[in-house]
């Protein structure tokens, strides 16, 4: 009887175990169906229409980012008038954005296509991908910062910021941008944290808390403070110049102005000035004012798009390792690709405010035909 009872309990325990495992498997299957790209191991991902649409848009974003930045580079190389500042800063930004589209975004798309967003391309390719991801994205961010600084100095220090000084400073900024980006990206390869986990098939930027603070600070939060300070100074300078211009303007007379001769013995002489708007303004001042407004608008849009694209990713990137928060992978992917999209918007912004680029694009296609 004891033996039968023991067998019955053993059978009941096994039945409950398999029932529990089956329930867990069904729960994982439901979670995998809810999140695109998250599926149990060994099961083919069921690509829905929404998932296919999202992946298609990401692929188009990758191709468009690569082609648009490549077009900017080709234009700068072919047009001799662009072989000077600030176009060398634009060229450096386009190089970093081209590398993002060519080396980083395609492998990120492959990772999105894998079940559970697992990395199945090996350790070596993981290290290369993470290294170029940090290098190119950091360089792109600092190049945007360099463009903002160049516009700021050209507006506020146009007398001291000569063409020679501008060329030297821009070359120094480009060199520092790539050196800093390389230092941040190569640190994990020298042992500062781990990027690849073979057990979990995970490939990501090092989650070491000290590296997270240094890398996010150097790659985003420091340039963010710089660009916000620059735009605040540009805005103040623009408001100051507008105030000076208003104080120096000649106000039209509301009524006829009459000036009578002081000599009582002489006949009275009356001078009447007709009602008209009198403006003392040279062509140079008009051109300068328009240039300042255009530069301030361009820098404002460039900074605004930069902040909107990157701040969600870097907030989660900083908070997640420090508080051990479990952020859903789908949101990590959304924030990451939103940051990648900044490489697509950069050339659109700084070429939209320059008619020379539009004319050069047209001439480039006309010559090819």
C-alpha positions as CSV (number, residue, x, y, z in Angstrom):
1,X,0.0,0.0,0.0
2,X,2.8,2.4,0.8
3,X,4.5,1.5,-2.5
4,X,1.3,2.2,-4.4
5,X,0.8,5.5,-2.5
6,X,4.3,6.5,-3.2
7,X,3.9,5.8,-6.9
8,X,0.7,7.7,-6.9
9,X,2.3,10.7,-5.3
10,X,5.2,10.5,-7.7
11,X,2.9,10.3,-10.7
12,X,0.9,13.3,-9.4
13,X,4.1,15.3,-8.9
14,X,5.3,14.6,-12.4
15,X,1.9,15.5,-13.8
16,X,1.9,18.8,-12.0
17,X,5.5,19.5,-13.1
18,X,4.6,18.9,-16.8
19,X,1.4,20.9,-16.4
20,X,3.4,23.9,-14.9
21,X,6.0,23.6,-17.7
22,X,3.3,23.6,-20.3
23,X,1.7,26.7,-18.8
24,X,5.0,28.5,-18.7
25,X,5.6,27.6,-22.4
26,X,2.2,28.9,-23.4
27,X,2.9,32.1,-21.4
28,X,6.2,32.6,-23.2
29,X,4.6,32.0,-26.5
30,X,1.9,34.7,-25.8
31,X,4.7,37.1,-24.8
32,X,6.6,36.3,-27.9
33,X,3.6,37.0,-30.1
34,X,2.9,40.3,-28.3
35,X,6.4,41.7,-28.9
36,X,7.8,41.6,-32.5
37,X,11.0,39.6,-32.7
38,X,10.6,37.9,-29.3
39,X,9.9,34.2,-29.7
40,X,10.7,31.0,-27.8
41,X,14.0,29.3,-28.9
42,X,13.6,26.9,-31.8
43,X,10.4,28.5,-33.1
44,X,10.2,30.5,-36.3
45,X,9.2,34.1,-35.7
46,X,5.6,34.7,-36.9
47,X,6.1,37.9,-38.9
48,X,2.9,39.8,-38.8
49,X,2.0,42.6,-41.3
50,X,2.9,45.2,-38.7
51,X,6.3,43.6,-38.0
52,X,7.0,43.4,-41.8
53,X,6.0,47.0,-42.2
54,X,8.3,48.1,-39.3
55,X,11.3,46.1,-40.6
56,X,10.7,47.5,-44.1
57,X,10.7,51.1,-42.8
58,X,13.9,50.4,-40.9
59,X,15.6,49.0,-44.0
60,X,14.5,52.1,-46.0
61,X,15.8,54.3,-43.3
62,X,19.1,52.6,-43.5
63,X,19.4,52.9,-47.2
64,X,18.2,56.5,-47.3
65,X,20.7,57.5,-44.5
66,X,23.5,56.0,-46.5
67,X,22.6,57.4,-49.9
68,X,21.8,60.9,-48.6
69,X,25.0,61.3,-46.6
70,X,27.0,59.8,-49.5
71,X,25.5,62.4,-51.8
72,X,26.6,65.2,-49.5
73,X,30.1,63.8,-49.4
74,X,30.2,63.5,-53.2
75,X,29.0,67.1,-53.6
76,X,31.6,68.5,-51.2
77,X,34.4,66.5,-52.9
78,X,33.4,67.6,-56.4
79,X,32.6,71.3,-55.8
80,X,35.8,73.3,-55.0
81,X,33.9,76.0,-53.3
82,X,33.0,73.5,-50.5
83,X,36.6,72.8,-49.8
84,X,36.7,75.1,-46.8
85,X,35.0,75.7,-43.5
86,X,32.3,75.1,-42.4
87,X,31.9,72.4,-45.1
88,X,34.7,70.3,-43.6
89,X,32.7,70.0,-40.5
90,X,29.7,69.0,-42.6
91,X,31.9,66.5,-44.4
92,X,33.1,65.0,-41.0
93,X,29.5,64.7,-39.9
94,X,28.5,63.0,-43.2
95,X,31.4,60.5,-42.8
96,X,30.2,59.5,-39.4
97,X,26.6,59.2,-40.5
98,X,27.6,57.2,-43.6
99,X,29.5,54.8,-41.3
100,X,26.5,54.5,-39.1
101,X,24.3,53.5,-42.0
102,X,26.9,51.2,-43.6
103,X,28.4,49.4,-40.5
104,X,26.0,49.8,-37.6
105,X,22.4,49.9,-38.8
106,X,22.5,46.8,-41.0
107,X,23.8,44.6,-38.2
108,X,21.2,46.1,-35.8
109,X,18.5,45.2,-38.4
110,X,19.9,41.6,-38.4
111,X,19.6,41.5,-34.6
112,X,16.0,42.7,-34.8
113,X,15.2,39.9,-37.2
114,X,16.5,37.2,-34.9
115,X,14.2,35.5,-32.4
116,X,14.4,37.2,-29.0
117,X,16.8,39.8,-30.5
118,X,19.6,37.4,-29.8
119,X,23.1,37.8,-31.3
120,X,24.1,34.7,-33.3
121,X,26.9,36.2,-35.3
122,X,29.8,35.3,-33.0
123,X,31.9,37.2,-30.5
124,X,34.3,38.8,-32.9
125,X,31.6,40.4,-35.0
126,X,29.8,41.5,-31.8
127,X,32.9,43.4,-30.7
128,X,33.3,45.0,-34.1
129,X,29.7,46.0,-34.2
130,X,29.6,47.5,-30.7
131,X,32.9,49.3,-31.3
132,X,31.7,51.0,-34.5
133,X,28.3,51.7,-33.0
134,X,29.9,53.7,-30.1
135,X,32.5,55.3,-32.4
136,X,30.3,56.5,-35.2
137,X,27.3,57.6,-33.1
138,X,29.6,59.5,-30.7
139,X,31.5,61.1,-33.6
140,X,28.1,62.1,-35.2
141,X,27.0,63.8,-31.9
142,X,30.3,65.7,-31.4
143,X,30.3,66.8,-35.1
144,X,26.9,68.3,-34.6
145,X,28.3,70.1,-31.5
146,X,31.3,71.3,-33.6
147,X,28.9,72.8,-36.2
148,X,27.0,74.6,-33.5
149,X,30.2,76.0,-32.0
150,X,31.4,77.2,-35.5
151,X,28.1,79.0,-36.1
152,X,28.2,80.5,-32.6
153,X,31.8,81.9,-33.1
154,X,31.1,83.1,-36.6
155,X,28.1,85.2,-35.3
156,X,29.5,86.5,-32.0
157,X,33.2,86.9,-32.9
158,X,33.1,87.6,-36.6
159,X,36.1,90.0,-36.4
160,X,38.4,87.7,-34.5
161,X,37.1,84.5,-36.1
162,X,38.9,85.0,-39.4
163,X,39.0,82.4,-42.2
164,X,42.5,81.2,-41.1
165,X,41.5,80.9,-37.5
166,X,38.2,79.2,-38.5
167,X,40.1,76.6,-40.5
168,X,42.5,75.8,-37.7
169,X,39.8,75.6,-35.0
170,X,37.6,73.4,-37.2
171,X,40.4,71.0,-37.9
172,X,41.2,70.8,-34.2
173,X,37.5,70.1,-33.4
174,X,37.4,67.3,-36.0
175,X,40.5,65.7,-34.7
176,X,39.3,65.9,-31.0
177,X,35.9,64.5,-32.1
178,X,37.3,61.4,-33.6
179,X,40.0,60.9,-30.9
180,X,37.4,61.1,-28.1
181,X,35.0,58.8,-29.9
182,X,37.7,56.3,-30.5
183,X,38.8,56.4,-26.8
184,X,35.2,55.7,-25.6
185,X,34.6,53.0,-28.2
186,X,37.9,51.1,-27.6
187,X,37.7,51.1,-23.8
188,X,35.6,47.8,-23.6
189,X,38.1,46.1,-25.9
190,X,40.8,46.8,-23.3
191,X,38.8,45.1,-20.5
192,X,36.4,47.8,-19.3
193,X,33.3,45.7,-19.1
194,X,32.0,42.9,-21.3
195,X,29.9,43.3,-24.4
196,X,29.2,39.7,-25.4
197,X,27.5,37.0,-23.4
198,X,27.7,33.5,-25.2
199,X,25.3,31.9,-22.7
200,X,22.5,34.4,-23.3
201,X,23.6,35.2,-26.9
202,X,23.6,38.9,-26.0
203,X,25.6,41.6,-27.7
204,X,25.4,45.1,-26.2
205,X,27.4,48.0,-25.0
206,X,29.3,47.3,-21.8
207,X,26.9,47.6,-18.8
208,X,29.7,48.3,-16.3
209,X,28.4,51.2,-14.1
210,X,31.6,53.2,-14.2
211,X,31.9,52.8,-18.0
212,X,28.2,53.7,-18.4
213,X,28.7,57.0,-16.6
214,X,31.9,57.9,-18.5
215,X,30.6,56.8,-21.9
216,X,27.2,58.4,-21.7
217,X,28.7,61.6,-20.2
218,X,31.4,61.9,-22.9
219,X,29.2,60.8,-25.8
220,X,26.0,62.7,-25.0
221,X,25.5,64.7,-21.8
222,X,28.7,66.8,-22.2
223,X,27.9,67.7,-25.8
224,X,24.3,68.3,-24.8
225,X,25.4,70.9,-22.3
226,X,27.6,72.5,-24.9
227,X,24.9,72.8,-27.6
228,X,22.3,74.1,-25.2
229,X,24.8,76.7,-23.9
230,X,25.7,77.6,-27.5
231,X,22.1,78.1,-28.6
232,X,21.3,80.2,-25.5
233,X,24.3,82.5,-26.4
234,X,23.2,82.7,-30.0
235,X,19.7,83.6,-28.9
236,X,20.9,86.3,-26.6
237,X,23.2,87.7,-29.3
238,X,20.4,87.8,-31.8
239,X,18.1,89.5,-29.3
240,X,20.8,92.0,-28.5
241,X,21.5,92.9,-32.1
242,X,17.7,93.3,-32.7
243,X,17.5,95.7,-29.7
244,X,20.5,97.7,-30.9
245,X,18.9,98.0,-34.3
246,X,15.6,99.2,-32.9
247,X,17.3,101.9,-30.7
248,X,19.3,103.2,-33.7
249,X,16.3,103.2,-36.1
250,X,14.9,106.6,-37.1
251,X,11.2,106.8,-36.2
252,X,8.9,108.4,-38.9
253,X,7.3,111.7,-37.9
254,X,3.6,111.3,-37.3
255,X,2.9,114.8,-38.5
256,X,4.5,117.5,-40.6
257,X,7.6,118.9,-38.9
258,X,7.9,122.6,-39.0
259,X,11.1,124.5,-38.3
260,X,10.7,128.3,-37.9
261,X,13.6,130.7,-38.2
262,X,14.7,132.2,-35.0
263,X,15.4,135.6,-36.4
264,X,12.3,137.7,-35.8
265,X,13.4,140.3,-38.4
266,X,13.8,137.8,-41.2
267,X,10.8,136.3,-42.9
268,X,9.7,133.0,-41.3
269,X,11.0,129.9,-43.1
270,X,9.0,126.7,-42.8
271,X,10.5,123.3,-43.6
272,X,8.0,120.5,-44.0
273,X,9.1,116.9,-44.0
274,X,6.7,114.6,-45.6
275,X,5.5,111.5,-43.7
276,X,7.9,108.8,-44.8
277,X,9.8,105.9,-43.4
278,X,13.5,106.8,-43.2
279,X,15.9,103.9,-42.7
280,X,19.6,104.1,-42.3
281,X,20.7,100.6,-43.2
282,X,23.5,99.4,-45.4
283,X,23.4,96.3,-47.5
284,X,26.1,94.7,-45.4
285,X,24.1,95.1,-42.2
286,X,21.0,93.7,-43.9
287,X,23.0,90.7,-45.1
288,X,24.6,90.2,-41.7
289,X,21.2,90.3,-39.9
290,X,19.7,87.8,-42.3
291,X,22.8,85.5,-41.9
292,X,22.5,85.6,-38.1
293,X,18.8,84.8,-38.2
294,X,19.4,81.9,-40.6
295,X,22.2,80.5,-38.6
296,X,20.3,80.7,-35.3
297,X,17.3,79.0,-36.9
298,X,19.5,76.2,-38.4
299,X,21.4,75.6,-35.1
300,X,18.1,75.6,-33.2
301,X,16.5,73.0,-35.5
302,X,19.8,70.9,-35.5
303,X,20.0,70.9,-31.7
304,X,16.3,70.2,-31.3
305,X,16.3,67.2,-33.6
306,X,19.5,66.0,-32.0
307,X,18.0,66.1,-28.5
308,X,14.7,64.5,-29.5
309,X,16.5,61.7,-31.2
310,X,19.1,60.8,-28.6
311,X,17.8,61.7,-25.2
312,X,15.4,58.7,-24.7
313,X,18.2,56.3,-25.5
314,X,20.8,57.8,-23.3
315,X,18.4,58.2,-20.4
316,X,17.6,54.5,-20.4
317,X,21.3,53.7,-21.2
318,X,22.4,55.5,-18.0
319,X,19.5,54.4,-15.7
320,X,19.4,50.8,-16.6
321,X,22.8,49.6,-15.4
322,X,22.8,51.8,-12.3
323,X,19.4,50.8,-10.9
324,X,19.3,47.3,-12.5
325,X,16.0,48.2,-14.2
326,X,14.5,45.7,-16.6
327,X,13.5,47.8,-19.6
328,X,11.5,45.8,-22.3
329,X,13.6,45.0,-25.3
330,X,11.1,46.5,-27.7
331,X,11.5,49.9,-26.1
332,X,15.3,49.6,-26.2
333,X,15.0,49.0,-29.9
334,X,12.7,51.9,-30.4
335,X,15.0,54.3,-28.5
336,X,18.1,52.9,-30.4
337,X,16.6,53.3,-33.9
338,X,15.3,56.8,-32.9
339,X,18.9,57.7,-32.2
340,X,20.1,56.2,-35.5
341,X,17.5,58.4,-37.3
342,X,19.5,61.5,-36.3
343,X,22.1,60.4,-38.9
344,X,19.3,60.7,-41.5
345,X,18.1,64.1,-40.4
346,X,21.5,65.8,-40.0
347,X,22.2,66.2,-43.8
348,X,18.6,67.3,-44.4
349,X,18.9,70.1,-41.9
350,X,22.2,71.7,-42.8
351,X,21.7,71.4,-46.5
352,X,18.1,72.7,-46.4
353,X,19.5,76.1,-45.1
354,X,22.1,76.4,-47.9
355,X,21.0,77.1,-51.4
356,X,24.5,76.3,-52.7
357,X,23.9,72.6,-51.8
358,X,20.6,72.5,-53.7
359,X,22.3,74.0,-56.8
360,X,25.2,71.6,-56.5
361,X,22.9,68.7,-56.2
362,X,21.1,69.7,-59.4
363,X,24.3,70.3,-61.3
364,X,25.6,66.9,-60.1
365,X,22.6,65.1,-61.6
366,X,22.6,67.2,-64.7
367,X,26.2,66.4,-65.4
368,X,25.6,62.7,-64.9
369,X,22.9,62.7,-67.5
